Amino acid sequence: MMSYYHVESRFSTMNKWYDGYTFGSTDVYNPWSVVNFLYDLYANIDAFPHPYWSNTSSNDIIKDMIARADSSFPLLDFMTAPRTFTMVFSSESLTKVTIT
């Protein structure tokens, strides 16, 4: 994609800022940030990277679910049941965390 827009000279900067995930040996970049950074680079090859992901989420959906919850939707059971998640703390280790 960077080659298409002729901004591949800025790959190392993009890599340092937006290389957020590793699955096995595959790097996965933050798509929202990459697209926004490419947009800025296309206008100005010297554009400085920004944390485009900030303020991109809200808790509105949770507020709406709580407001609509009734006995036919066991929201509290879902929210309070123990869950196990796998969280990546570095590219070399995986740790299982149980949230109760």
Buried (B, 14 or more C-beta within 10 A) or exposed (E): EBEEEEBEEBEEBBEEBBBBEEEEEEEEBBEEBBBBBBEBBEEEEEBEBEEBEEEEEEEEEEEEEEEEBEEEEEEEEEEEEEEEEEEEEEEEEEEEEEEE
